Amino acid sequence: MMRSLFFVILWCVSSGVVSVSAQSPVPLSDAERKQVNDWMSERAETMIQAHKLEGEVLEAWGNTRYSSAEVDALRARYRELQQELTRTQQELQKKVLEIPAVKEKARQLDEAKKKEQELSKKIADKTGEKK
């Protein structure tokens, strides 16, 4: 991702240099053009650094290098909630499977899988394929 960002920034800088030299409303001297190009280069480097820092900041909540008692407590609570969510999802899936319409679909699914296996066996027997 950093590589693609680098190329985007490089493109912006290079197109900006062309823009400064070709479309500037005020003609720039060579010294002024060099100054603007230097600023654009510095801006590109700053953008790359900012992007890197932004990624680190956004991912810091899950990085155990950054910790305090309060953060550790919140991370523990987060893990508990994830486990509770997983248990609730499993319970929900079991309960939904008890609904008659879903039971019927599950039965149809079992029949379809059995038929698929039977057909696969017939095909293998006829063509000499081995499973």
N, C-alpha and C positions, 0 to 999 in steps of 0.2 A: 504494500500500500504506500509506503514511503517513497518507493521508486516512482510510482505513477504520480504521486503528488509532486515529486521533484520535476518530472517532465512537464506537468501542467504549469508549474511555476516558471520553469525554464522557458516554455512557450510564451507565457504572459510577459516575461521580461524581454524576450527577444522581439515579440510583437510590439511591446511598449517602446523599445528603442527605435524601431522603424517608425512607430507613430510619432515619437518625439522629433525625429529628424525629418519626417515627411509631412506631418500635418500640424506642426506647432503653429498656433495663431501668431506667435511672435517668433521671428527668426532667431535661432540661438547661435551664439558663437561656439567655436570648437570647445572652449573652456567650459561654457555653460552646458553644452551637450554632454561633455565628460562628467560634469558634476551630477547632472540628471541621471546619467547611466550608472554612476556610482551609487546614487541613492536607490535606484531601482534594484541594483544588485544587493545592496544591504537590505532592502525591503524583502526580497526573495529569501535571503538567508533568515531573516526574522520570521517570515511566514513559515518556513520549514521548522524552525525551532518552536514556534508557537503551536504548530500542529503536533509535534512530538510531545510537548508538555501537556497539551489538551488530552491526548490519549492516555498519558500517565495519570492525570487528574481523574479522568472518567473511570479508569480501572482501579484506582486506589482503594475504593471501598472493599474490594475483594482481595486486596494484597495484604497478607499478614505482616509484611515489613512495617506497615503503618498501623500502629496499634496504640490503644490506651485501654484503661479499665472499662470505660463507657463503650468504646468501639467493640471490645471483646464481648461485652454483654449483649450488644445489639447483634453481633454476628451469631452468637449462640441462640438468641431469640429467632433470628432469621432461619437458622438450621431447623429449629423446633417447628417453625411455621411451615417450612418446606416438607418436613416429615408428616405433619398433620395434614397438609394439603394432599400428599401422596396417599395417605390412609383414607382420606375422604373421597378421593377420586376412585380408589379401589372399591370402597363401599358403594359408591354411586354406581359404578359399573356392574357390581353384583346385583344391586336392586333393580337396575334397568333390565337386566337379563331375566328378571322374574315377571316383567310385564308381558301379557299374552301376545301382543303384536310382535314384540322382540323375540319371544320364545319361538313363534312361528317362523320368523326370518332365520333364526339360528338353526331350526330344523331343516329349512330349505337349503341353508348353506351346507349343512352336513350331507344332505342328499346330493347336492351339486358336487361336492368334493368326492363322494363315493363314486358318482358316475364318471367324474374326471379320471379317477384312479382305474376304474374298470376299462374305460376307453383307452387309457395309456397302456394298460396291460394287453388289450386286444391288438393295438398297434404294434407293440413290441413283439408280441407273439407272431404276428403276420410278417413283420419286416425283419425279424431276427435281432432286433435291438436288445441290448442288455441295459438294465438300469443300474 
